[in-house]
């Protein structure tokens, strides 16, 4: 991942030198909403625990360096910033009414092993950019002194006196947070950072989660905080007080192919899909592959193969699609996956005697998901009986869908459409030398993506927004990515789409705060 990042860093620096020093809002917009966030993403991608690939896991050396870097960028953008006891990085502008419920913008800065540069990081960096844009606009309106655009990208912070005065233009606080751990690589506990902020970390039993060295999260925090500190009390203190959050908003790369296929930069999320995870154990009769006739076999793996295609068909996939399921797939993002399978004894000359497999079913509609779970369960029972094998189906996990309020979706949609007017200033001249944009379309074709519509989408993946939705209203904006690829070094969001997301978020926050 480091080569594209280094290349992007260098090319953006060249772009900056070529840009005008004029202090118009347009010139500041390009610097604050385009050049800076893309430079920051490139710089953050170089902070890794592994040479040649990206890995930042909870409290690793790179994880702590990334936290320190995010804190510096928040301070340069004019925010009060601090890192809390679990590693969440906070930036805050109190505005003219510090006790009013805050708008919280966030995502996570940990990564999967051999991850990409944009998952999580994009939402934090764009949040910092939008916060800075609000201050710069307020400062210009009030005639307050500002560094030049070039100075800003060279890490010159906004003057304290300017920030203090400009921030009073905000009607309520703006709080940007980089969550310490969403992926759960170290402790197998997702949403660690957002659950701490939401006040649900302890109730979910996460302090008892253990890493591969056998250390619990509680023990690791005890080592970090010191032996005399009451870890549980400290963690309880990390929760934002009830009623202190007006809304949580997360900008995230789509991690899917829909926006790219429709040549659209940004989309509005209507829901995070509900999820059911099932575990199926099939027991047949183990036997010799050469001596047991086909007619008399009770082959556990053949039954499992039948289960896989049945699940696929019930959910609208495969060559024999169920028409009703296809319709549900489009409207409710019904998706079903068998992703894990264990075959016993797993020898080429032995008829499999036992198979265990996972079934993951997700949909926007909880009623639809429940119906599919019931339908799949009945189908599995019938096919197991027909094949003479025994089947035991266990429900391992159930999470309801989280819906976004219509008013929040509409507010984001309007902001995205309004922001298109500023995109020529934000994006600047089209750079046809951008080799990262993809061979077929070319950079300019990519940058000219349609602005005529804002699609409404369902997130099939869980995000920190899922944890925050337990304590406040949440909303999400998706950003186009290349090929739908995520959790991979090949993950890529075009710099123009990063800038478009920052511009749209700024427009949304203007309506909420100014």
N, C-alpha and C positions, 0 to 999 in steps of 0.2 A: 504493500500500500504506500510505501514511503516515496517512491519515484513520482507518482502523480501528485502527491501532496507537495513535494519539493518543487516540482514544475509549476504547480498552481501558485505557490508562494512567490516564485520568481516573476511569473508573468503578471501577477496582480501588482507587484511592486513597480513593474514597468508601466502598467496602466496608470498607476497613481501619479508617477512622475509626468506623464503626458497630460494629466487632467489640469484644468484651469484652477487657479488659486482664487478665483472670484468668490466672494462670500455670499452668493445668492443661495436661497433655499434649495434650488435645484442642484447646485454643486455640492452642498452639504448632504443632500439626499443621496447622491451617488456614493459619496465617501462613507456615510454612516450606515446606509442600508444595503450597500453592494460590496464596495472594496473591503471595508473593515470586517464584516461578518465572514466573507469568504477567506480572507487572510487568517482570521481566528480559527476557522474550521481546519485550514491547512496546518496551522501551528499546533492545534490541539491533537491532530492526528499523529504528530510526531512524538507525542508523550505516551510511551508504551513500555511494558515490562519485557517485551520480546523484540529482539532485533529482526527487522524485516517483516514483521506482522504486528497487528494492533491487538493489545490485550491490556485492559485495565480492570482489575477486580478489586473488591472491597478491601480498603486499607493497604493495598500493595504500594510499593514505592511510586510507581507511575500514577496510581490513583491519587496519592497525596500531592504529587506535583501538579496534576491536573486541577485539583481543588484550589491550590495556591494560585495557579494561572487564572482560573475563572474569577477568583476573588479580586485579582489585580484588574482584570478587564471591567468588572462591575464598578470598581472604585474609579477607574479612568472615565467611565460613562456617567459618573456623578452620583452613584448610589452608595449608601452606607452598606458595608459588606462584612460578613462574618461566616466562619465555618463552624457548624454545631458539632455536638459530641459524637454523632454517628457519621459525620462527613458530608451532610447536606451543605451546599454553598448558597448563602442567601444574599440578595441585593435588594435594597428597599429605598423607595422614595416616599416620604410620609405625606407630601402634599400639604394643602392648607387645612385639612381636617384629619390629623393623624389617628384619631380613634374610630374613624369610619371604617366599615368593612372593606378590605383590600381586594383588588383584582390580583390574582396570583397567576403568573406565567411560569411554566416549568417543564422539565423533562430530565432525563438521567445522563450522567457522564461516565458510568461504567460501561463496559463492552462485554460481548461474548468473547471467547478465545478465537483469535484470528478473525476479528470482526471488521466492520467497515467504519468509515469516517463520519457518517451522518446519523445513524440510528441513535436517538437520544440527544447527541451533541447539537444537532441542528436546532432543536427547540429551545435550548438554553441560549445559544449564540444569537438567534433571531430575537429572542426576548430581550437580551441586553441591547441589541441594536435598536429595537423599537423604543425602549426606555430612554436611550440616549437621544433618539430622534425627537421625542416629546420635549425634552429639556432644550435641545438646540432650537426647535421651533419657538418655544416660549421665550428663550433668550433673545432670539432675533426680533420677535414681536415687541419685546420690551427694550430693545437697543442695548442689550448687555454684551460685554466683551466675550469673544470666543476665539479659540485657537483657529488657525487656518485649517482647511481640509487636510493638507499634507501633514501638518503637525499632529493632527488627530491620529492618523494612521501610524505615525511614528511614536505613538504611546504618550502623547502630551494630553494630560487629563483636562477636563473642563475646570475652569477656575472655581474654587469653593464659593466665593461670593456670588458668582453667576448662578451656580447650582442652587444655592440657598434661596435666591430671589426667584429663579425660573420655576423651581419645584412648587412654589406656592400657587402656580397656575393649575395644578392638579387638584381636582375636587375631592379625591379620596386617595389612599395609599396605593402604590404599585409595588408588587413584591415579585421579584424574579428568583427562581430557585433551581439549582442544579442538584438533582437527587443523587445520592451517593450510590445506590444499588437498586436497579430495577430487574436486571437479568437473573440475579440469584445464583451466579456461577459458584461463588465460594460456599454459601450456606444452603443452597437449594431453596432459598426463600425469596420469592419475587416481591417486588414493591417494598423493599426494606426501608428506603428513604422516605417514600411518600406515606407509608403507614406510620412512620415516626411523626411526620408532620401532621397527619390526620388524627393522631392519638390512638391508633388501633394496633400498633406493633406488639404491645404486651398481650392484648386480648387474643391475638392470633398465635400466641405461643412462640414468637420468633426469637426471643432471648434464649430459648433452649435449643434452637437449631445449631447443628454442629457442622464444621468443615471436615475435609478429608483427613486432617491431622487430629481430629477428635475434639477440637476446641469449640466451645459453645460461643455464640455471639456475646452472651453476658460476660464470659471469661475474657474474650478479646477486648471488649469495652473496658473491663476492669483494669486490664494491663495498660490501656491507653490513658485512662482517666486517673489512675492511682488507686492504691489499695484501700484508702480511707473513704473513697467516694461511694455513695449509695447509687449503683448503676440504675436500678429501677426508678428511683426518684428522678435522676437526671433525664432518663428517657421520657418519663411522664411529662417533664417540663418542656420537652421539645414540641409538643402539640400546640398548634395555634389555638388560642381560646375559642370556645364555641361562639359563633356569630361574628368572628373577626374576618371571615372570608366571604366576599360577595359572590365571587365566581372563580373557578379554576379553568384556565385555558391552556391547551397544549398544542403546539405546532409539531408535526411529526412527518417524516417521509412516509409515503404511502405503504411501502413494503409489498406492493402489488402492481399489476400492469394496467389498471383501468385508465388512469389519467393519461399515461403515455399513449395508449391505444386511441384515445379520443383527442389527442393533441391539446390537452388542457394542462395548465400549470398547477392549479390549486383546486381543492374540493373541500366541501363541508361535511363533517361526520354527523350522521343522525343518531347513531347508537354504537355501543361496543357490544358485540354479539355475546349472548349467553353461551355457556359451554357445559357439556356433560362428557365425562370420561368414564368409559366402561372397561372392565378387564374380563376377558373370557378365557376359561380353561376348558379344553376339549380333551377328553380321554377316550381313546379307541383301544385297539388291540395290537400290540407290537408283534412283529413276526418277520420271518425270513423273506427277503425280497424275491428269492428265486423259487420258493416252494409253496407259497400260499396262493391259491387261485384268486383271480381278480373278483369273481362273484362273491366270494366269502369274506372279503376284507372289510375291516372297520378301521379305515385309514384316517387318523386324526388330522393329518396335513391336507388331505383331499377335502375333508369337511371344512377346514380353515380356509382353503382357497375358495370354496363355495360361499363362506361367510363374507370374505373380502369383496367378491363381486356382487353379492346381495346388498351389502352396505353401500357400495358405490352406486348401484342402480337405484336404490331407494332415495338417494340424495341427488339424483339427477346427472350422474356421471356414467362413463362407459358407453359402449356401442348401443346398448339397449336401454335408452333413457326413458324414465317414467315422465310423461309430459307434465303431470301435475308438479312433480319435483322440480322440473326445469323452470316452471313458472315461479315456484317458491324460491328457487336459487337466485333468480334475478331480483325479486322484490325484497327478500328477507335474508339474503346472503347465507343460504343453507349450504354448509360444507361438512363433509364427513371423511375421516381419514383413519385407516389402519396403519399406524406408523411404527409399531414395535411387535416383534414376533419371536418366540423361542420354541424351537422344535426339539423334541426328545425321542430317541437318543441322538439324532443328528448324524447318522451314518448312511453312506450311500447304499448299503446292502441290507438295510433294516426298514421295514414298514414303520413309519412314525407312530408311536403309541400315545404321545401326548403333545399338545400344542397350547401355548399361552399367547394371547395377543391383546393389543389395546385397540379401542374404538373411541375416536374423538368426534363429537357431533356439536356443531355450532350453528346458531341462527340469531337473527335480530329478534324474532318473535319467540318468546318463551313457550307459548302454546304450540307453535309449530314444532319447536325442538322436542317438547314432551311427546307430541304425537309421533315424531320420527323415532324417538327412543323406544316407544312402545311398539311401533311397527317393526323395527329392527329386532327387538327382543323376541317378538312372536315369530318372526321369520327364522331366527336362529333356532328357537325351540323346535319348529317344524322340520327344518332341514337336518338337525341333529337326530331327531327321532327317525326320520326317513333313512338316515345313514347308519343307524344302530350305534351311535356314539353318545356318550354322556357329556352334557355341557353345563357349566356353572358360570353364570354371568353376574358380576359384582359391579355396583355403581361406586366409583372411586371419588368422583368430584362433581359438584353441581354449582354453577354460578349463574345467576340470572342476568339477563341483558340489562345494560344501563342505557337509558334513552336520554338524548340531549333535548332540552326544552326548545320548543319552536321559536321562541323569541331570540334565544342565543344563536340558533342556526340562521335565522333571518338577518340578525345583526352581522354575523360573519359574512354571509352572502353579499349583503350591501357593501361591506367594507372591501371585499375582494373586487367587486365591480367598480367602486369608486377609485381604488388604487390604480386601476389600469391607466387612468389619465396621467399619473405621475411616472409611469414606467419608462417613457423615453428619457426623462431626466435621470431616473435611478439607474437605468441600464447603460446609458451613454451609447457611443457608436458600437455597432455590431462588430465583433472581432472574429473574422473568418479563419484565423489561425488557431482557434481552440481545438486542438487535436483530441481533447477528452470528450468532445460533444458527440462523438459517434461518426463513423465513416459515411453512412448512408445519407443522413439528413444534412450534415454540416452544421456548424454553430449557428449561422444566421437563420437557417430554416427552423432550428430548434427554438431560438430566441423569439421568433415571430409567432409562437403558439397562439391559438385562438383565445380570445378574451370574451367571447360572446355569451358564455354560459358558465354557471358554477354547479357542477354535479353534486348531488347529495349521495353520500356513501356510507356503508356500514363497515366498521373496523372489525375484522375477524380476529385480530390479535388483541390481547390485553395490553394496557398502557398504564402509566402512573395515574392517568385520569380515572381509571377504574377504582383505585384506592381512594382518590380524593373525592369521588362521587358519593362516598359514604357520609361525607360531612358538609358538602356544598354542591351547588349547581356546577356542572362541568360542560365544557365545549371543546371541540377539536377541529383543527384544520390539517388537511393532508396536502403534501407537496409531492409533485411528480418525481419519480426516480426511474433510472434506466433499467429496462427489462424486468422490473418488479423484483430485482435481486436485493436481498438484505441478509444480515448476519454473515457477511462475506467480504473479503477484500475488494471484490468487484462492485460493491455497493457504490452508487454514484448519483448525486443530485447536481444538475448543471448550475454553475454560478448564477446564471440569470434567474433560475427558479428559486434559489436561495434568496436573491434580492427581491423577487416578486413576493415571496412569503413575508419578508421583513416589512415591505411596503404595505401589504394588506393588514398585517398585525398592527402596524402603526396607525392606519386608518381606523381600525376597530377601537384601539385604545383612545384615540382622539375623541371619538363619540362617547366613550365611557368616562373619560377623565377630564377633558378640557372644557 
